[in-house]
Amino acid sequence: PTPPHQPMTRAAPTSLALACCAVVVAAAANEEQLSAALRHDDACAAASSFLQFKGVAETVSRSQQGPIFWRKEPGKPGEYCLGGVAGTRTLQVSPCVYDGSQMFLFDPFILWDRSHIRWGQNPSLCLAVSKGLETPAELCHKIVLEDCLHEDDAEFPNQNLVVSSEPGPNLHWVGVKPPQVIANKGGRMSNESLASAQVVACSMTANLSAEEQLFSYQ
């Protein structure tokens, strides 16, 4: 359903309210459950109207949720996953634990030029190419978590990432032409104290190994 009209000047809720609401939204199995949760969950009340206004609820209700694996072998459980670092907007690659920090939301049926990938732990944050449009000559750009933008926003191309079911690397930045592949540059793992993995978008001239590019969602 279309959210009621809201004024364009709306104060954002606290990060705690957003985090609480994100859990409720991500747990809703369908649009009916989502609407009920937004109406009745006290922890979500402070953030629900803001999230409806931002379009998060509508997107989540039709999205697929799951981990993004790195170096997953076909037919075997995922060993390493992409995830967010608590309290930051940094990404890491670490052993899969399948919690909210390693879950992502995307619409598999949306047109690629409208696609972005939300973070399951807080759906108001999206995967984004840091300063991608501003520094197009760079071979690689860091991938971070940023506030999700509407597709009409001038900076939206930095968040225009897709996951595909095509053979080979599945994660790409398509907000630039030609598209760039998302990779774990150097093939490094993150440890508990430092997000050391270099999750980046790179052009085809960056000489990445096949293994570095092996992000997939299945």
C-alpha positions as CSV (number, residue, x, y, z in Angstrom):
1,P,0.0,0.0,0.0
2,T,1.1,3.6,-0.7
3,P,2.2,5.3,2.5
4,P,0.2,8.4,3.6
5,H,1.6,11.7,2.5
6,Q,4.4,12.9,4.8
7,P,6.1,16.3,4.8
8,M,9.5,16.3,3.2
9,T,11.1,17.7,6.4
10,R,11.1,14.8,8.8
11,A,13.6,14.3,11.6
12,A,15.3,10.9,11.5
13,P,14.8,8.6,14.5
14,T,17.6,7.6,16.7
15,S,19.9,4.8,15.5
16,L,18.6,2.6,18.3
17,A,15.0,3.1,17.1
18,L,16.1,2.3,13.6
19,A,17.9,-0.8,14.7
20,C,14.9,-2.1,16.7
21,C,12.6,-1.4,13.8
22,A,15.0,-3.1,11.3
23,V,14.7,-6.4,13.3
24,V,10.9,-6.2,13.1
25,V,10.8,-5.3,9.4
26,A,13.3,-8.0,8.4
27,A,11.4,-10.6,10.4
28,A,8.0,-9.9,8.7
29,A,7.2,-12.7,6.3
30,N,4.7,-10.7,4.1
31,E,3.2,-7.3,3.7
32,E,0.3,-8.0,6.2
33,Q,2.7,-9.1,8.9
34,L,4.8,-6.1,8.2
35,S,1.9,-3.6,8.6
36,A,0.9,-5.3,11.8
37,A,4.4,-5.2,13.2
38,L,4.8,-1.5,12.3
39,R,1.5,-0.7,14.1
40,H,1.9,-2.7,17.2
41,D,5.5,-3.1,18.1
42,D,6.4,-0.5,20.7
43,A,10.2,-0.6,19.9
44,C,9.4,0.2,16.3
45,A,6.9,2.9,16.9
46,A,9.4,5.8,16.9
47,A,10.9,4.7,13.6
48,S,7.9,3.2,11.7
49,S,6.6,6.3,10.0
50,F,10.1,7.4,9.0
51,L,10.8,4.0,7.5
52,Q,7.5,4.0,5.6
53,F,8.4,7.4,4.3
54,K,11.8,6.3,3.2
55,G,10.3,3.3,1.3
56,V,12.1,0.7,3.4
57,A,9.0,-1.2,4.4
58,E,7.8,-1.5,0.8
59,T,11.2,-2.7,-0.4
60,V,11.7,-5.2,2.3
61,S,8.2,-6.7,1.8
62,R,9.1,-7.9,-1.7
63,S,12.8,-8.5,-1.2
64,Q,14.9,-11.7,-0.9
65,Q,17.0,-11.9,2.2
66,G,20.1,-13.9,2.6
67,P,23.9,-13.9,2.9
68,I,26.4,-12.9,0.3
69,F,29.1,-15.6,0.3
70,W,32.8,-15.3,-0.7
71,R,34.5,-18.2,-2.3
72,K,31.6,-20.6,-1.8
73,E,31.9,-24.0,-3.5
74,P,28.8,-25.2,-5.4
75,G,26.7,-27.6,-3.4
76,K,28.5,-26.9,-0.2
77,P,27.6,-24.7,2.8
78,G,29.1,-21.2,2.7
79,E,32.2,-20.8,4.8
80,Y,32.9,-17.1,4.5
81,C,30.4,-14.2,4.3
82,L,30.2,-10.5,3.6
83,G,29.0,-8.6,6.6
84,G,28.8,-5.2,8.4
85,V,31.0,-4.3,11.4
86,A,28.9,-3.4,14.5
87,G,28.9,0.3,15.3
88,T,30.5,1.3,12.0
89,R,29.7,1.5,8.3
90,T,32.6,-0.8,7.4
91,L,32.3,-4.1,5.7
92,Q,34.2,-7.3,6.4
93,V,34.6,-10.9,5.2
94,S,34.5,-13.4,8.0
95,P,33.4,-16.9,8.8
96,C,29.6,-17.2,8.2
97,V,27.5,-17.0,11.4
98,Y,24.2,-16.2,9.5
99,D,23.2,-13.4,11.9
100,G,21.7,-10.0,10.9
101,S,25.1,-8.5,10.3
102,Q,25.7,-10.9,7.4
103,M,22.2,-10.7,5.9
104,F,21.4,-8.5,2.9
105,L,18.1,-7.6,1.1
106,F,17.7,-7.2,-2.6
107,D,14.8,-7.4,-5.1
108,P,15.7,-10.1,-7.7
109,F,13.0,-8.9,-10.1
110,I,13.8,-5.2,-10.2
111,L,15.5,-3.6,-13.2
112,W,19.2,-3.3,-12.8
113,D,19.3,0.5,-13.1
114,R,17.0,0.7,-10.0
115,S,18.7,-2.0,-7.9
116,H,20.4,-1.5,-4.6
117,I,21.3,-3.9,-1.8
118,R,20.1,-3.2,1.8
119,W,21.8,-4.4,4.9
120,G,19.6,-6.9,6.8
121,Q,20.6,-5.6,10.2
122,N,19.5,-2.1,9.4
123,P,17.6,-1.8,6.1
124,S,18.0,2.0,6.0
125,L,21.7,1.4,5.0
126,C,22.8,0.2,1.6
127,L,26.0,-1.1,0.1
128,A,27.6,1.8,-1.6
129,V,30.7,2.6,-3.7
130,S,32.6,5.2,-1.7
131,K,33.1,8.3,-3.9
132,G,32.7,6.3,-7.0
133,L,31.2,9.1,-9.2
134,E,33.7,11.6,-7.8
135,T,36.8,9.7,-8.7
136,P,36.0,7.7,-11.9
137,A,39.7,7.3,-12.8
138,E,40.5,5.1,-9.8
139,L,40.9,1.4,-10.6
140,C,39.2,0.3,-7.4
141,H,36.8,2.0,-4.9
142,K,36.0,0.9,-1.4
143,I,32.5,-0.6,-0.7
144,V,30.9,0.8,2.5
145,L,27.4,1.1,4.1
146,E,25.6,4.4,3.5
147,D,22.1,5.8,4.0
148,C,20.0,4.4,1.2
149,L,19.1,6.8,-1.5
150,H,16.1,7.0,-3.8
151,E,16.8,6.0,-7.4
152,D,16.1,9.6,-8.5
153,D,18.9,11.0,-6.3
154,A,22.0,12.2,-8.2
155,E,24.3,10.1,-6.0
156,F,22.2,6.9,-6.4
157,P,24.6,5.4,-9.1
158,N,27.1,4.9,-6.2
159,Q,24.5,2.5,-4.7
160,N,23.4,0.9,-7.9
161,L,24.7,-2.6,-7.1
162,V,23.2,-5.9,-8.2
163,V,23.5,-9.6,-7.4
164,S,22.9,-11.8,-10.4
165,S,22.4,-15.6,-10.9
166,E,24.8,-15.7,-13.9
167,P,27.8,-18.1,-13.7
168,G,30.9,-16.6,-12.3
169,P,31.1,-13.4,-10.1
170,N,27.6,-12.5,-8.9
171,L,28.1,-9.0,-7.4
172,H,28.6,-6.0,-9.5
173,W,28.5,-2.2,-9.5
174,V,26.3,-1.2,-12.5
175,G,26.0,2.5,-11.7
176,V,29.1,3.0,-13.9
177,K,29.8,2.0,-17.5
178,P,31.2,-0.5,-18.1
179,P,30.1,-2.2,-14.9
180,Q,32.7,-3.1,-12.3
181,V,33.0,-6.4,-10.3
182,I,32.9,-6.4,-6.4
183,A,35.9,-8.2,-5.0
184,N,37.7,-9.1,-1.8
185,K,41.0,-7.6,-3.0
186,G,43.9,-9.5,-1.7
187,G,41.7,-12.4,-0.6
188,R,42.1,-11.4,3.0
189,M,39.9,-12.3,6.0
190,S,38.8,-9.9,8.7
191,N,39.7,-10.6,12.3
192,E,37.7,-9.6,15.4
193,S,39.6,-6.4,16.1
194,L,40.1,-5.0,12.5
195,A,38.1,-5.1,9.3
196,S,41.1,-5.9,7.2
197,A,39.4,-7.3,4.1
198,Q,39.4,-4.9,1.2
199,V,35.9,-5.1,-0.2
200,V,36.1,-3.0,-3.4
201,A,34.5,-2.3,-6.8
202,C,37.2,-2.7,-9.5
203,S,37.5,-2.1,-13.2
204,M,38.4,-5.0,-15.5
205,T,42.0,-3.5,-15.7
206,A,42.7,-4.0,-12.0
207,N,44.1,-7.5,-12.6
208,L,42.0,-9.2,-9.9
209,S,42.3,-13.0,-9.5
210,A,39.3,-15.2,-10.1
211,E,39.2,-16.1,-6.4
212,E,39.1,-12.4,-5.3
213,Q,35.9,-11.9,-7.4
214,L,34.0,-14.9,-6.0
215,F,31.1,-13.2,-4.2
216,S,27.8,-15.0,-4.7
217,Y,24.4,-15.3,-3.0
218,Q,23.8,-19.0,-3.6
